[in-house]
Amino acid sequence: MQYALKTITFDTIKPIWEQNLWSGRNSKVKTHSSMTWPFDSDVEYNMEIYKYPATYWALLVDNVIIGVNSGHKTSDKQYRSRGLWIEEEFRGNNMGQFLLNVASSQALVERCNMIWSIPRKSALKTYHQAGFIGQGDIF
């Protein structure tokens, strides 16, 4: 097997998210989330987030996408990892951690001093293994 990391477009990641990650979602899948880091602001959503570029990544095996993630700033110093998904047969092989580390590296490139996410409960182990620290209640 040959693994590769590729930067992709929103148009490439969107159907993957819609089919595999957010299949029952009622709201439209957008390039960014306007959600802010919930632990230091009274403002839950901020449309100014859209001024920051988003980056989308795909992890490929033999030229087939087996995982995706994205990231974007939510303030000048905060970065959000969003939309982590790994094909089921590849889960448990550190692929999710790898994509989270890619997002963390991009956060540093963009001069952020923190990265955050809102993972599913089933993905918490992956996030913890990538160095994320849980905060707040599970919902």
BAZA-744580 format. One record per residue (C-alpha): residue number from 1; z, y, x. Coordinates in pm, whole numbers, plus 50000, padded with zeros to 5 digits. Layout:
<nodes>
+-----+-------+-------+-------+
!  nr !    up ! north !  east !
+-----+-------+-------+-------+
! NUM !     Z !     Y !     X !
...
+-----+-------+-------+-------+
</nodes>
This chain:
<nodes>
+-----+-------+-------+-------+
!  nr !    up ! north !  east !
+-----+-------+-------+-------+
!   1 ! 50000 ! 50000 ! 50000 !
!   2 ! 49915 ! 50347 ! 50115 !
!   3 ! 50145 ! 50629 ! 50002 !
!   4 ! 50044 ! 50995 ! 49987 !
!   5 ! 50196 ! 51319 ! 49867 !
!   6 ! 49959 ! 51568 ! 49709 !
!   7 ! 50002 ! 51913 ! 49561 !
!   8 ! 49842 ! 51908 ! 49217 !
!   9 ! 49773 ! 52151 ! 48934 !
!  10 ! 49955 ! 52203 ! 48607 !
!  11 ! 49651 ! 52059 ! 48426 !
!  12 ! 49699 ! 51735 ! 48623 !
!  13 ! 50074 ! 51704 ! 48572 !
!  14 ! 50086 ! 51813 ! 48206 !
!  15 ! 49941 ! 51494 ! 48049 !
!  16 ! 50166 ! 51281 ! 48270 !
!  17 ! 50470 ! 51472 ! 48148 !
!  18 ! 50352 ! 51460 ! 47786 !
!  19 ! 50284 ! 51086 ! 47790 !
!  20 ! 50562 ! 50958 ! 48015 !
!  21 ! 50848 ! 51203 ! 48043 !
!  22 ! 50855 ! 51415 ! 47729 !
!  23 ! 50663 ! 51200 ! 47482 !
!  24 ! 50869 ! 51299 ! 47176 !
!  25 ! 50897 ! 51664 ! 47264 !
!  26 ! 50848 ! 51917 ! 46983 !
!  27 ! 50798 ! 52227 ! 47197 !
!  28 ! 50488 ! 52290 ! 47403 !
!  29 ! 50500 ! 52180 ! 47769 !
!  30 ! 50454 ! 52493 ! 47981 !
!  31 ! 50400 ! 52569 ! 48348 !
!  32 ! 50761 ! 52681 ! 48391 !
!  33 ! 51088 ! 52663 ! 48211 !
!  34 ! 51243 ! 53000 ! 48136 !
!  35 ! 51591 ! 52842 ! 48151 !
!  36 ! 51829 ! 53003 ! 48400 !
!  37 ! 52105 ! 52843 ! 48607 !
!  38 ! 52367 ! 52813 ! 48333 !
!  39 ! 52681 ! 52860 ! 48541 !
!  40 ! 52656 ! 53218 ! 48662 !
!  41 ! 52479 ! 53412 ! 48391 !
!  42 ! 52517 ! 53492 ! 48023 !
!  43 ! 52137 ! 53495 ! 47998 !
!  44 ! 52023 ! 53144 ! 47906 !
!  45 ! 51649 ! 53215 ! 47919 !
!  46 ! 51460 ! 53471 ! 48122 !
!  47 ! 51085 ! 53520 ! 48085 !
!  48 ! 51079 ! 53697 ! 48424 !
!  49 ! 51089 ! 53347 ! 48576 !
!  50 ! 50716 ! 53322 ! 48505 !
!  51 ! 50649 ! 53580 ! 48778 !
!  52 ! 50739 ! 53314 ! 49036 !
!  53 ! 50472 ! 53056 ! 49119 !
!  54 ! 50535 ! 52694 ! 49027 !
!  55 ! 50441 ! 52405 ! 49255 !
!  56 ! 50348 ! 52058 ! 49128 !
!  57 ! 50353 ! 51740 ! 49335 !
!  58 ! 50219 ! 51390 ! 49286 !
!  59 ! 50318 ! 51082 ! 49480 !
!  60 ! 50025 ! 50842 ! 49503 !
!  61 ! 49996 ! 50478 ! 49594 !
!  62 ! 49644 ! 50367 ! 49676 !
!  63 ! 49516 ! 50693 ! 49518 !
!  64 ! 49698 ! 50631 ! 49187 !
!  65 ! 49972 ! 50874 ! 49075 !
!  66 ! 50303 ! 50686 ! 49055 !
!  67 ! 50537 ! 50986 ! 49045 !
!  68 ! 50546 ! 51360 ! 48987 !
!  69 ! 50779 ! 51657 ! 49013 !
!  70 ! 50756 ! 52033 ! 49010 !
!  71 ! 50960 ! 52330 ! 49113 !
!  72 ! 50984 ! 52705 ! 49074 !
!  73 ! 51226 ! 52986 ! 49137 !
!  74 ! 51453 ! 53090 ! 48854 !
!  75 ! 51580 ! 53395 ! 49046 !
!  76 ! 51522 ! 53538 ! 49391 !
!  77 ! 51759 ! 53281 ! 49546 !
!  78 ! 51765 ! 52991 ! 49296 !
!  79 ! 51505 ! 52715 ! 49261 !
!  80 ! 51467 ! 52459 ! 48986 !
!  81 ! 51335 ! 52106 ! 49024 !
!  82 ! 51170 ! 52012 ! 48695 !
!  83 ! 50984 ! 51716 ! 48554 !
!  84 ! 51071 ! 51432 ! 48789 !
!  85 ! 50903 ! 51111 ! 48675 !
!  86 ! 50841 ! 50783 ! 48859 !
!  87 ! 50634 ! 50492 ! 48727 !
!  88 ! 50882 ! 50224 ! 48619 !
!  89 ! 50768 ! 49957 ! 48866 !
!  90 ! 50834 ! 50196 ! 49156 !
!  91 ! 51182 ! 50308 ! 49048 !
!  92 ! 51473 ! 50214 ! 49271 !
!  93 ! 51264 ! 50251 ! 49588 !
!  94 ! 51370 ! 50606 ! 49682 !
!  95 ! 51049 ! 50759 ! 49544 !
!  96 ! 51247 ! 50993 ! 49317 !
!  97 ! 51469 ! 51098 ! 49606 !
!  98 ! 51160 ! 51167 ! 49813 !
!  99 ! 51013 ! 51398 ! 49546 !
! 100 ! 51348 ! 51575 ! 49505 !
! 101 ! 51359 ! 51629 ! 49881 !
! 102 ! 51008 ! 51775 ! 49867 !
! 103 ! 51131 ! 52022 ! 49602 !
! 104 ! 51437 ! 52103 ! 49813 !
! 105 ! 51213 ! 52174 ! 50113 !
! 106 ! 50996 ! 52404 ! 49902 !
! 107 ! 51308 ! 52587 ! 49785 !
! 108 ! 51390 ! 52661 ! 50150 !
! 109 ! 51033 ! 52774 ! 50218 !
! 110 ! 51070 ! 53017 ! 49928 !
! 111 ! 51401 ! 53141 ! 50076 !
! 112 ! 51628 ! 53002 ! 49806 !
! 113 ! 51988 ! 52909 ! 49882 !
! 114 ! 52029 ! 52660 ! 49598 !
! 115 ! 51828 ! 52411 ! 49396 !
! 116 ! 51921 ! 52287 ! 49052 !
! 117 ! 51792 ! 52063 ! 48777 !
! 118 ! 51887 ! 51913 ! 48443 !
! 119 ! 51828 ! 51540 ! 48490 !
! 120 ! 51846 ! 51269 ! 48234 !
! 121 ! 52165 ! 51066 ! 48244 !
! 122 ! 51962 ! 50762 ! 48354 !
! 123 ! 51839 ! 50956 ! 48661 !
! 124 ! 52176 ! 51088 ! 48782 !
! 125 ! 52205 ! 50827 ! 49059 !
! 126 ! 51872 ! 50940 ! 49207 !
! 127 ! 51979 ! 51304 ! 49202 !
! 128 ! 52316 ! 51225 ! 49361 !
! 129 ! 52145 ! 51019 ! 49632 !
! 130 ! 51920 ! 51319 ! 49703 !
! 131 ! 52229 ! 51539 ! 49753 !
! 132 ! 52253 ! 51706 ! 49412 !
! 133 ! 52608 ! 51762 ! 49288 !
! 134 ! 52687 ! 51727 ! 48918 !
! 135 ! 52826 ! 52027 ! 48736 !
! 136 ! 52897 ! 52076 ! 48368 !
! 137 ! 52900 ! 51837 ! 48079 !
! 138 ! 52643 ! 51569 ! 48009 !
! 139 ! 52438 ! 51650 ! 47701 !
+-----+-------+-------+-------+
</nodes>
